[in-house]
């Protein structure tokens, strides 16, 4: 490419980036156009991407590097340092993962937080990052684990008194829990067979 053509293209892209940053209407219109293009062509785009990166490991590494830089302003070295600081595991579930961990960030302030596995990152999103709801969900799981541990476990659990976030045992008066027999809930062979056939 000729130097003057490359310079014109660079200036044009710089003006477009500046307009994107400053003009909300332009930004929304461009994003809507991009979303529409993605919806119409996502299968072809994904096939093309998989073909590029599957055959060329360097290209895959470059893509990761560019993605980290573009999305989060983070270098591969900074990512590696953060991962080492976390002991190579997700900060929430503490489990090592085969896939690279996600860079978690606050969606309002855009500030980076820690590295999370896909499940934990999606979990935060599904809870809308509502920490009180997440604590209630943890209490809910603890309650039913305690309740199912023994048929004698009824009423409020012993840990409810220590709860700092208003634990209350789930109460659904219209739904009666089956008696606790200590047996696992497993489908019968007939039901399992029906499920396999899509019935």
C-alpha positions in Angstrom: 0.0 0.0 0.0 1.2 3.4 -0.9 2.4 5.6 2.0 -0.1 8.4 1.2 -3.0 6.0 1.0 -2.0 4.4 4.3 -1.7 7.9 5.9 -5.2 8.8 4.6 -6.6 5.6 5.9 -5.0 6.2 9.3 -6.4 9.7 9.5 -9.9 8.6 8.5 -9.8 5.8 11.1 -8.6 8.3 13.8 -11.5 10.7 12.9 -14.0 7.8 13.0 -12.7 6.7 16.5 -12.9 10.3 17.8 -16.5 10.6 16.5 -17.4 7.2 18.0 -16.1 8.4 21.4 -17.8 11.8 21.3 -21.0 11.4 19.3 -23.5 9.1 21.1 -26.0 9.0 18.2 -23.2 7.9 15.8 -22.0 5.3 18.3 -25.5 3.8 18.8 -26.2 3.7 15.0 -22.8 2.0 14.3 -23.3 -0.5 17.1 -26.8 -1.4 15.8 -25.4 -1.9 12.3 -22.7 -4.1 13.7 -25.1 -6.2 15.7 -27.4 -6.7 12.7 -24.4 -7.7 10.5 -23.3 -10.1 13.3 -26.7 -11.7 13.6 -27.0 -12.2 9.8 -23.5 -13.6 9.3 -22.4 -15.1 12.6 -22.2 -18.6 11.3 -19.9 -17.7 8.4 -17.9 -15.4 10.6 -17.3 -18.1 13.2 -16.4 -20.7 10.5 -13.9 -18.2 9.1 -12.4 -17.4 12.5 -12.1 -21.1 13.4 -10.4 -21.8 10.1 -7.9 -19.0 10.6 -7.0 -19.8 14.2 -7.2 -23.6 14.1 -4.4 -23.8 11.5 -2.2 -21.2 12.9 -1.3 -21.2 16.7 0.6 -18.0 16.4 -2.5 -16.2 15.0 -4.5 -17.6 17.9 -1.9 -16.2 20.4 -1.9 -12.9 18.5 -5.7 -12.8 18.7 -5.6 -13.4 22.5 -3.0 -10.6 22.9 -5.0 -8.2 20.8 -8.2 -9.1 22.6 -6.7 -8.5 26.0 -5.2 -5.2 24.9 -8.3 -3.9 23.0 -11.0 -5.0 25.6 -9.1 -4.5 28.9 -6.0 -2.5 28.2 -4.0 -5.5 29.5 -0.9 -7.1 28.1 -0.4 -10.9 28.0 2.4 -10.4 30.6 0.0 -8.6 33.0 -2.6 -11.3 32.5 0.0 -14.0 33.3 1.1 -12.1 36.4 -2.5 -11.8 37.6 -3.0 -15.5 36.9 0.2 -16.4 38.9 -1.0 -14.1 41.7 -4.2 -16.1 41.9 -2.3 -19.4 41.9 -3.5 -20.3 38.4 -7.1 -20.8 39.5 -10.4 -19.0 39.4 -10.6 -16.6 42.4 -14.2 -17.7 43.3 -14.3 -21.5 42.8 -10.6 -22.1 43.3 -10.5 -24.7 40.6 -7.9 -24.9 37.8 -9.5 -24.7 34.3 -8.3 -25.8 30.9 -9.7 -22.8 29.1 -8.2 -19.4 29.8 -9.9 -17.5 32.6 -12.1 -14.5 31.9 -11.0 -11.0 32.9 -13.8 -9.9 35.2 -14.6 -6.1 35.3 -17.2 -3.7 36.6 -19.5 -3.0 33.7 -20.3 0.5 34.9 -16.8 1.8 35.9 -15.0 -0.5 33.4 -12.4 -1.2 36.2 -10.7 -4.6 36.2 -11.2 -7.0 39.0 -9.9 -10.6 39.0 -9.7 -13.6 36.7 -12.8 -16.0 36.8 -13.8 -19.2 35.1 -16.7 -19.1 32.7 -19.1 -20.5 35.2 -18.3 -18.1 38.0 -18.3 -15.1 35.6 -21.7 -16.1 34.2 -23.0 -16.7 37.7 -22.2 -13.1 38.7 -23.9 -11.9 35.6 -27.0 -14.0 36.1 -27.2 -12.6 39.7 -26.8 -9.1 38.2 -23.9 -8.7 40.6 -26.3 -8.4 43.5 -24.3 -9.6 46.5 -27.3 -9.8 48.8 -29.0 -12.2 46.3 -25.8 -14.3 46.1 -25.7 -14.5 49.9 -29.3 -15.6 50.0 -28.5 -18.2 47.3 -25.6 -19.5 49.4 -27.9 -19.7 52.5 -30.5 -21.5 50.4 -28.0 -24.2 49.3 -26.6 -24.5 52.9 -30.1 -24.9 54.2 -31.1 -27.7 51.9 -27.8 -29.5 52.4 -28.3 -29.3 56.1 -32.0 -30.3 55.8 -31.2 -33.3 53.6 -28.3 -34.5 55.8 -30.7 -36.0 58.4 -34.5 -36.6 58.7 -34.3 -34.9 62.2 -33.2 -31.6 60.7 -36.3 -29.5 60.6 -37.0 -25.8 61.4 -34.3 -23.2 61.2 -30.8 -24.5 60.9 -28.2 -23.8 63.6 -26.3 -21.5 61.4 -29.3 -19.2 60.9 -28.7 -17.5 64.2 -25.2 -16.4 63.0 -26.4 -15.2 59.7 -25.6 -11.5 59.1 -27.8 -11.1 56.1 -31.3 -12.1 57.3 -31.4 -15.9 56.6 -34.8 -17.4 56.6 -35.6 -20.9 55.7 -37.5 -21.3 52.4 -41.2 -21.4 53.0 -43.6 -22.5 50.3 -46.9 -23.4 52.2 -48.6 -24.7 49.0 -45.7 -27.1 48.3 -45.1 -29.9 50.8 -41.6 -31.5 50.9 -41.6 -35.2 50.5 -40.6 -37.1 53.6 -36.8 -37.5 53.9 -35.9 -41.1 53.3 -32.3 -40.7 52.7 -32.7 -42.0 49.1 -31.4 -40.2 46.1 -34.0 -38.9 43.6 -33.4 -40.9 40.4 -35.7 -41.4 37.5 -37.2 -44.8 36.9 -35.9 -46.8 33.9 -39.2 -46.1 32.1 -39.0 -42.4 32.5 -35.3 -42.4 31.7 -36.0 -44.4 28.5 -38.7 -41.9 27.5 -36.3 -39.0 27.9 -33.8 -40.6 25.7 -36.3 -40.8 22.8 -37.2 -37.2 23.3 -40.7 -38.2 24.6 
